[in-house]
Amino acid sequence: MDASRATSLPPDSGWRRARTMPSLPEVSGTIAVRPGSTWKRAAAFLGPGYLVAVGYMDPGNWATSIAGGAKYGYALLSVALLSNIMAIVLQSLCARLAVGSGRDLAQACRDAYPAPVAWVLWVLAELAICATDLAEVIGTAIGLNLLFGVPLEIGVLITALDVFLVLYLQNLGFRWVEAFVITLLGVIAVCFGIQIALANPQWGGVIRGFAPTTEIVTNPDMLYLALGILGATVMPHNLYLHSGIVQTRAYGSTLPQKREALRFATLDSTFALMFALTINASLLILAAAAFHHTGRTEMAELGEAHSLLAPLLGSAIAPTLFGLSLLCCGLNSTVTATMAGQIVMEGFINFKLAPWLRRLVTRSLAIVPAAAVTIAYGESGTAKLLIFSQVILSLQLPFAVVPLVTMTASKRKLGELASPLWLTIVAFIIAAIIIALNVKLLVDFVIG
């Protein structure tokens, strides 16, 4: 643990209470930032951004991107791009909060707000993690079914065993966790590269798809899927996760050291999220090329998409690549959601559970509805549940984004590392867009 970041700030710092323990204390400050060249010091910060990027390409993204690409072609690529830009800005604020205050977002909310407000934010954060875990349970179960023929009901139960994988990696050290995640991301990238080559999309339409259209707001069905993509991209649990795992680096306590740490952490997350955009865009492009342009506009079930790839793309390997990349996404998301859950519970209420127990509790909360829907409605029900879980995440985003933006804008709380005015303005615009889109979705839902 890096003791220099475990001390409290002065009484006039703007925090209601002192923080005495870092996030993820078992790995905090365990990765040294050794003296040397700029490249060598920058390399020490490589990793957290890719753990965050996992959340931007989890199984929930698959359902929303495939449904959006199949129904509207390349039109929602603009939403994926806008969501990714928002994500880059918000994740940079997470690194700023962590480096500037020594707190993760959960600890910062606890230390900045009255107890009733902090408890409400904690409950909402836990609901967001349950929605995230629900998507991972379903996605991993479908991946097992597609690759190995494991029945969905059994696959849902098997996902409970991933706790042992997470514990094993954490015991090896945090760099091993990062290496595992980055390796699976490489597998996913190769799989999608081959599938896009087989799909042979209309690249002119792809380029036009990155230009936004007013129909996204005026068409309620399109807005629902757009919000699903937003919720699947800018995910609440990722904001808590990033602000915690940045502190695994022993970057020092002086202002120049913190400025350097913030710069390298921001570069790490920005490059990682550009990679995530490539994967998300590939999903949507694949769905548009394989399904929308062949008249299969109502595609949403991952299993159905898997089975149709071979006849549509003309290659027997396409479904296997699809299933393999889905399984890799599910496994990766499992690792990051576990750490996010630990950060949220320990940060908000300072309540510690053994990692295996914490994982089993959160996974059980996801397994029960997933198993019930799978048994009652089969694969079609799981597809709808996947998309719904992403919309729930989008509705919960303001309750994580607004505290993040306001706290990083405060010079009392972050001192010299507070956000510059231009960044604060951009962040508030992003928060306003997220809130406005959520209000529009609720109004459309109420009036039918």
C-alpha positions as CSV (number, residue, x, y, z in Angstrom):
1,M,0.0,0.0,0.0
2,D,1.2,3.5,-0.8
3,A,1.2,5.1,2.6
4,S,1.7,8.6,1.2
5,R,-1.8,8.6,-0.3
6,A,-3.5,7.1,2.8
7,T,-3.3,10.3,4.8
8,S,-6.1,12.8,5.1
9,L,-6.1,16.3,3.5
10,P,-6.2,19.5,5.6
11,P,-9.5,20.5,7.2
12,D,-10.1,23.3,4.5
13,S,-9.8,20.8,1.6
14,G,-13.5,20.8,1.0
15,W,-14.0,17.2,2.1
16,R,-16.5,16.5,4.8
17,R,-14.4,13.7,6.3
18,A,-10.9,12.3,6.0
19,R,-10.0,9.2,4.0
20,T,-7.7,6.9,5.8
21,M,-7.4,3.9,3.4
22,P,-6.8,3.7,-0.3
23,S,-9.0,1.9,-2.9
24,L,-8.2,-1.8,-3.3
25,P,-5.8,-1.8,-0.4
26,E,-4.3,-5.1,-1.2
27,V,-2.9,-3.8,-4.6
28,S,-2.8,0.0,-4.0
29,G,0.6,1.4,-4.9
30,T,2.1,-2.0,-5.7
31,I,3.2,-1.1,-9.2
32,A,6.4,1.0,-9.1
33,V,7.0,4.0,-11.3
34,R,10.7,3.8,-11.6
35,P,13.1,6.6,-12.6
36,G,14.2,6.5,-16.2
37,S,13.1,7.6,-19.7
38,T,9.7,9.1,-20.3
39,W,8.7,6.0,-22.2
40,K,9.7,3.8,-19.3
41,R,7.6,5.8,-16.8
42,A,4.7,5.9,-19.3
43,A,4.8,2.2,-19.6
44,A,4.3,1.8,-15.9
45,F,0.8,3.3,-16.3
46,L,-0.1,1.0,-19.2
47,G,-3.0,-1.3,-18.2
48,P,-5.8,0.4,-16.2
49,G,-7.2,2.0,-19.3
50,Y,-7.6,-1.5,-20.9
51,L,-9.4,-2.8,-17.9
52,V,-11.8,0.2,-18.2
53,A,-12.1,-0.5,-22.0
54,V,-13.5,-3.9,-21.2
55,G,-16.6,-2.4,-19.9
56,Y,-17.1,-0.6,-23.2
57,M,-17.3,-3.8,-25.2
58,D,-19.0,-6.2,-22.7
59,P,-21.9,-8.5,-23.8
60,G,-24.4,-5.7,-23.2
61,N,-22.7,-3.8,-26.1
62,W,-23.2,-6.8,-28.3
63,A,-27.0,-6.9,-27.9
64,T,-27.5,-3.2,-28.4
65,S,-25.0,-2.9,-31.3
66,I,-26.3,-5.9,-33.1
67,A,-29.9,-4.7,-32.7
68,G,-29.0,-1.2,-33.8
69,G,-26.9,-2.3,-36.8
70,A,-29.5,-4.8,-38.0
71,K,-32.4,-2.3,-37.7
72,Y,-30.9,1.0,-38.7
73,G,-27.8,0.0,-40.7
74,Y,-24.8,2.2,-40.1
75,A,-26.8,5.2,-38.7
76,L,-26.0,4.5,-35.1
77,L,-22.3,4.6,-35.6
78,S,-22.5,8.3,-34.8
79,V,-23.9,7.4,-31.4
80,A,-21.1,5.0,-30.8
81,L,-18.6,7.7,-31.7
82,L,-20.3,10.3,-29.5
83,S,-20.5,7.9,-26.6
84,N,-16.8,7.1,-27.0
85,I,-15.9,10.8,-26.9
86,M,-18.0,11.2,-23.8
87,A,-16.3,8.2,-22.3
88,I,-12.8,9.6,-23.0
89,V,-13.6,12.8,-21.2
90,L,-15.3,11.2,-18.2
91,Q,-12.6,8.6,-17.7
92,S,-10.0,11.3,-17.8
93,L,-11.9,13.0,-15.0
94,C,-11.8,9.7,-13.0
95,A,-8.0,9.7,-13.3
96,R,-8.0,13.3,-12.2
97,L,-10.1,12.6,-9.2
98,A,-8.0,9.7,-8.1
99,V,-4.6,11.4,-8.5
100,G,-5.8,14.8,-7.2
101,S,-7.6,13.6,-4.1
102,G,-6.3,10.1,-3.5
103,R,-9.9,8.9,-3.5
104,D,-11.9,6.8,-5.8
105,L,-15.3,8.1,-6.9
106,A,-17.1,6.1,-4.2
107,Q,-14.9,7.4,-1.4
108,A,-15.2,10.9,-2.8
109,C,-19.0,10.7,-2.7
110,R,-18.9,9.4,0.9
111,D,-16.5,12.1,1.9
112,A,-18.2,15.0,0.1
113,Y,-21.9,14.5,0.6
114,P,-24.2,14.1,3.7
115,A,-24.7,10.5,4.7
116,P,-28.3,10.1,3.3
117,V,-27.1,11.3,-0.1
118,A,-24.1,9.0,-0.1
119,W,-26.3,6.0,0.8
120,V,-28.7,6.8,-2.1
121,L,-25.8,7.0,-4.5
122,W,-24.4,3.8,-3.1
123,V,-27.7,1.9,-3.7
124,L,-27.8,3.3,-7.3
125,A,-24.2,2.2,-7.9
126,E,-25.0,-1.3,-6.6
127,L,-28.0,-1.5,-9.0
128,A,-25.8,-0.4,-11.9
129,I,-23.3,-3.2,-11.0
130,C,-26.1,-5.7,-10.8
131,A,-27.3,-4.6,-14.3
132,T,-23.7,-4.9,-15.5
133,D,-23.3,-8.3,-14.0
134,L,-26.6,-9.4,-15.5
135,A,-25.3,-8.6,-19.0
136,E,-22.1,-10.6,-18.3
137,V,-23.9,-13.6,-17.0
138,I,-26.1,-13.8,-20.1
139,G,-23.3,-13.0,-22.5
140,T,-21.0,-15.6,-21.0
141,A,-23.7,-18.2,-20.9
142,I,-24.5,-17.6,-24.6
143,G,-20.8,-17.8,-25.4
144,L,-20.6,-21.2,-23.7
145,N,-23.7,-22.3,-25.5
146,L,-22.4,-21.2,-28.9
147,L,-19.0,-22.8,-28.6
148,F,-19.6,-25.9,-26.6
149,G,-23.4,-26.5,-26.7
150,V,-23.8,-25.9,-23.0
151,P,-27.6,-25.2,-22.3
152,L,-28.2,-21.6,-21.3
153,E,-29.6,-22.5,-17.9
154,I,-26.5,-24.5,-17.1
155,G,-24.2,-21.8,-18.5
156,V,-25.8,-19.2,-16.3
157,L,-25.0,-21.3,-13.2
158,I,-21.4,-22.0,-14.5
159,T,-20.7,-18.3,-14.5
160,A,-20.7,-18.4,-10.7
161,L,-17.4,-20.3,-10.8
162,D,-15.6,-17.3,-12.3
163,V,-14.9,-16.1,-8.8
164,F,-11.9,-18.6,-8.7
165,L,-10.4,-17.1,-11.9
166,V,-10.6,-13.6,-10.4
167,L,-9.1,-14.7,-7.1
168,Y,-6.3,-16.6,-8.8
169,L,-5.3,-13.6,-11.0
170,Q,-5.4,-11.2,-8.1
171,N,-3.2,-13.4,-6.0
172,L,-0.6,-13.5,-8.8
173,G,-0.5,-9.7,-8.8
174,F,-2.3,-6.8,-10.5
175,R,0.0,-6.9,-13.6
176,W,-1.2,-10.4,-14.2
177,V,-4.8,-9.2,-14.1
178,E,-3.9,-6.6,-16.7
179,A,-2.0,-9.1,-18.9
180,F,-5.0,-11.5,-18.9
181,V,-7.4,-8.8,-19.9
182,I,-5.1,-7.4,-22.6
183,T,-4.5,-10.9,-24.1
184,L,-8.2,-11.6,-24.4
185,L,-8.7,-8.1,-26.0
186,G,-6.2,-9.1,-28.6
187,V,-8.1,-12.3,-29.3
188,I,-11.3,-10.3,-29.7
189,A,-9.6,-7.8,-32.1
190,V,-8.3,-10.6,-34.3
191,C,-11.8,-12.3,-34.4
192,F,-13.5,-9.1,-35.4
193,G,-10.9,-8.2,-38.0
194,I,-11.5,-11.5,-39.8
195,Q,-15.3,-11.2,-39.5
196,I,-15.3,-7.6,-40.9
197,A,-13.2,-8.8,-43.8
198,L,-15.7,-11.5,-44.6
199,A,-18.7,-9.2,-44.3
200,N,-17.2,-6.7,-46.8
201,P,-19.3,-3.7,-45.7
202,Q,-20.1,-0.7,-47.8
203,W,-17.4,1.6,-46.6
204,G,-19.1,4.7,-48.0
205,G,-22.1,4.0,-45.8
206,V,-19.8,3.3,-42.8
207,I,-18.2,6.8,-43.2
208,R,-21.7,8.5,-43.5
209,G,-22.9,6.6,-40.5
210,F,-20.5,8.6,-38.3
211,A,-22.4,11.8,-39.1
212,P,-25.3,12.3,-36.6
213,T,-28.9,12.5,-37.7
214,T,-32.0,14.1,-36.1
215,E,-33.9,10.9,-36.5
216,I,-32.0,9.5,-33.5
217,V,-33.9,11.9,-31.2
218,T,-37.2,12.0,-33.1
219,N,-37.7,8.3,-33.5
220,P,-38.5,6.7,-30.1
221,D,-37.4,3.2,-31.1
222,M,-34.1,4.6,-32.4
223,L,-33.6,6.7,-29.3
224,Y,-34.2,3.6,-27.1
225,L,-31.4,1.7,-28.9
226,A,-29.2,4.8,-28.9
227,L,-29.6,5.1,-25.1
228,G,-28.8,1.4,-24.9
229,I,-25.6,2.0,-26.8
230,L,-24.9,5.0,-24.6
231,G,-25.6,3.0,-21.4
232,A,-23.5,0.1,-22.7
233,T,-20.6,2.4,-23.6
234,V,-20.4,5.0,-20.8
235,M,-21.0,2.7,-17.9
236,P,-21.4,3.9,-14.3
237,H,-19.3,1.1,-12.8
238,N,-16.4,2.0,-15.0
239,L,-16.2,5.5,-13.4
240,Y,-15.8,3.9,-10.0
241,L,-13.4,1.3,-11.4
242,H,-11.0,3.6,-13.1
243,S,-10.8,6.0,-10.2
244,G,-9.7,3.0,-8.0
245,I,-7.3,1.1,-10.2
246,V,-5.3,4.2,-11.2
247,Q,-4.1,4.1,-7.6
248,T,-2.3,0.8,-8.1
249,R,0.6,2.9,-9.4
250,A,3.1,4.3,-6.9
251,Y,3.3,7.6,-8.6
252,G,4.4,9.7,-5.6
253,S,2.9,12.6,-3.6
254,T,4.5,15.7,-5.1
255,L,2.6,18.0,-7.5
256,P,5.0,17.3,-10.5
257,Q,4.7,13.5,-9.9
258,K,0.9,13.8,-9.7
259,R,0.8,15.9,-12.9
260,E,2.9,13.3,-14.7
261,A,0.7,10.5,-13.4
262,L,-2.4,12.2,-14.5
263,R,-1.0,12.8,-18.0
264,F,0.1,9.2,-18.4
265,A,-3.1,7.7,-17.0
266,T,-5.2,9.9,-19.3
267,L,-3.1,8.8,-22.3
268,D,-3.5,5.2,-21.3
269,S,-7.3,5.4,-21.0
270,T,-7.7,7.4,-24.2
271,F,-5.8,5.0,-26.4
272,A,-7.6,2.0,-24.7
273,L,-11.0,3.6,-25.4
274,M,-10.1,4.3,-29.0
275,F,-9.5,0.5,-29.2
276,A,-12.9,-0.1,-27.6
277,L,-14.5,2.2,-30.2
278,T,-13.0,0.1,-33.0
279,I,-14.5,-3.1,-31.5
280,N,-17.9,-1.5,-30.9
281,A,-18.0,0.0,-34.4
282,S,-17.0,-3.4,-35.8
283,L,-19.9,-5.0,-34.0
284,L,-22.4,-2.5,-35.5
285,I,-20.8,-2.6,-39.0
286,L,-20.9,-6.4,-38.9
287,A,-24.6,-6.4,-38.0
288,A,-25.4,-3.8,-40.6
289,A,-23.5,-5.6,-43.4
290,A,-24.7,-9.1,-42.5
291,F,-28.3,-8.5,-41.4
292,H,-29.6,-5.0,-42.3
293,H,-28.6,-5.2,-45.9
294,T,-30.0,-8.7,-46.2
295,G,-33.5,-7.7,-44.8
296,R,-33.0,-9.2,-41.3
297,T,-33.7,-6.0,-39.5
298,E,-35.2,-7.4,-36.3
299,M,-32.0,-9.2,-35.3
300,A,-31.3,-9.0,-31.6
301,E,-30.6,-12.5,-30.3
302,L,-26.9,-13.3,-30.1
303,G,-27.5,-16.9,-30.8
304,E,-29.5,-16.3,-33.9
305,A,-26.9,-13.9,-35.1
306,H,-24.3,-16.6,-34.5
307,S,-26.2,-19.2,-36.5
308,L,-26.8,-16.9,-39.5
309,L,-23.2,-15.7,-39.9
310,A,-22.0,-18.8,-41.8
311,P,-24.6,-18.7,-44.6
312,L,-24.5,-14.9,-44.8
313,L,-20.7,-14.5,-44.8
314,G,-19.9,-17.7,-46.6
315,S,-17.5,-19.0,-44.1
316,A,-17.8,-21.8,-41.6
317,I,-15.3,-20.1,-39.2
318,A,-17.4,-16.9,-38.8
319,P,-19.8,-18.3,-36.1
320,T,-16.8,-19.8,-34.2
321,L,-15.0,-16.4,-34.2
322,F,-18.2,-14.8,-33.0
323,G,-18.7,-17.2,-30.1
324,L,-15.1,-17.1,-29.1
325,S,-15.0,-13.3,-29.0
326,L,-18.3,-13.2,-27.0
327,L,-16.9,-15.6,-24.4
328,C,-13.7,-13.6,-24.1
329,C,-15.8,-10.4,-23.6
330,G,-17.8,-12.2,-20.9
331,L,-14.6,-13.4,-19.1
332,N,-13.0,-10.0,-19.2
333,S,-16.0,-8.2,-17.9
334,T,-16.2,-10.7,-15.0
335,V,-12.7,-9.6,-13.8
336,T,-13.4,-5.8,-14.0
337,A,-16.9,-6.0,-12.5
338,T,-15.5,-7.8,-9.5
339,M,-13.1,-5.0,-8.7
340,A,-15.7,-2.3,-9.4
341,G,-18.0,-4.0,-6.9
342,Q,-15.3,-4.1,-4.3
343,I,-14.5,-0.4,-4.9
344,V,-18.1,0.6,-4.6
345,M,-18.9,-1.3,-1.4
346,E,-15.7,-0.4,0.4
347,G,-15.7,3.2,-0.8
348,F,-19.3,4.1,0.0
349,I,-19.9,2.4,3.3
350,N,-16.4,1.2,4.3
351,F,-17.8,-2.3,4.5
352,K,-15.3,-5.0,3.6
353,L,-16.1,-8.5,2.3
354,A,-13.7,-11.2,1.3
355,P,-13.4,-10.9,-2.5
356,W,-14.9,-14.4,-3.1
357,L,-17.9,-13.7,-0.9
358,R,-18.5,-10.3,-2.5
359,R,-18.3,-11.9,-6.0
360,L,-20.7,-14.7,-5.1
361,V,-23.2,-12.2,-3.6
362,T,-23.3,-9.9,-6.7
363,R,-23.2,-12.8,-9.1
364,S,-26.1,-14.4,-7.3
365,L,-28.1,-11.2,-7.7
366,A,-27.5,-11.4,-11.4
367,I,-28.0,-15.2,-11.8
368,V,-31.5,-15.3,-10.3
369,P,-33.2,-13.0,-12.9
370,A,-31.0,-14.3,-15.7
371,A,-31.9,-17.9,-14.9
372,A,-35.6,-17.1,-14.4
373,V,-35.9,-15.3,-17.8
374,T,-33.9,-18.0,-19.6
375,I,-36.1,-20.7,-18.2
376,A,-39.3,-18.8,-18.9
377,Y,-38.6,-17.2,-22.2
378,G,-35.5,-18.9,-23.7
379,E,-33.0,-17.0,-25.8
380,S,-35.4,-14.3,-27.0
381,G,-36.0,-13.3,-23.4
382,T,-32.3,-13.0,-22.7
383,A,-31.8,-10.7,-25.7
384,K,-34.5,-8.3,-24.4
385,L,-33.1,-8.5,-20.9
386,L,-29.6,-7.6,-22.2
387,I,-30.8,-4.5,-24.0
388,F,-33.0,-3.5,-21.0
389,S,-30.0,-3.8,-18.7
390,Q,-28.1,-1.4,-20.8
391,V,-30.9,1.2,-20.8
392,I,-31.0,0.8,-17.0
393,L,-27.3,1.7,-16.9
394,S,-27.9,4.7,-19.0
395,L,-30.7,5.9,-16.6
396,Q,-28.2,5.6,-13.7
397,L,-25.4,7.4,-15.4
398,P,-26.3,10.9,-14.2
399,F,-25.9,9.8,-10.5
400,A,-22.3,9.0,-11.1
401,V,-21.4,11.6,-13.8
402,V,-22.8,14.7,-11.9
403,P,-20.7,14.0,-8.7
404,L,-17.6,13.3,-10.8
405,V,-17.9,16.5,-12.8
406,T,-18.7,18.8,-9.9
407,M,-15.9,17.4,-7.7
408,T,-13.2,17.5,-10.3
409,A,-14.2,21.1,-11.0
410,S,-13.6,22.1,-7.4
411,K,-10.3,23.7,-6.5
412,R,-11.1,23.3,-2.8
413,K,-11.2,19.5,-3.4
414,L,-8.4,19.0,-6.0
415,G,-6.3,22.1,-5.6
416,E,-3.9,22.6,-8.6
417,L,-5.2,19.4,-10.2
418,A,-8.8,20.6,-10.5
419,S,-10.2,20.6,-14.1
420,P,-9.4,23.6,-16.2
421,L,-12.4,25.7,-17.2
422,W,-12.7,24.4,-20.8
423,L,-12.7,20.8,-19.5
424,T,-15.3,21.6,-16.9
425,I,-17.6,23.2,-19.5
426,V,-17.2,20.1,-21.8
427,A,-17.9,17.8,-18.9
428,F,-21.1,19.7,-17.9
429,I,-22.3,19.6,-21.6
430,I,-21.8,15.9,-21.6
431,A,-23.7,15.5,-18.3
432,A,-26.5,17.7,-19.7
433,I,-26.8,15.6,-22.9
434,I,-27.0,12.4,-20.8
435,I,-29.7,13.9,-18.6
436,A,-31.7,15.3,-21.5
437,L,-31.6,12.0,-23.4
438,N,-32.8,10.1,-20.3
439,V,-35.6,12.6,-19.7
440,K,-36.7,12.2,-23.3
441,L,-36.7,8.4,-23.0
442,L,-38.8,8.6,-19.8
443,V,-41.3,11.0,-21.4
444,D,-41.6,8.7,-24.5
445,F,-42.2,5.7,-22.2
446,V,-44.8,7.5,-20.1
447,I,-46.8,8.8,-23.1
448,G,-46.5,5.4,-24.8
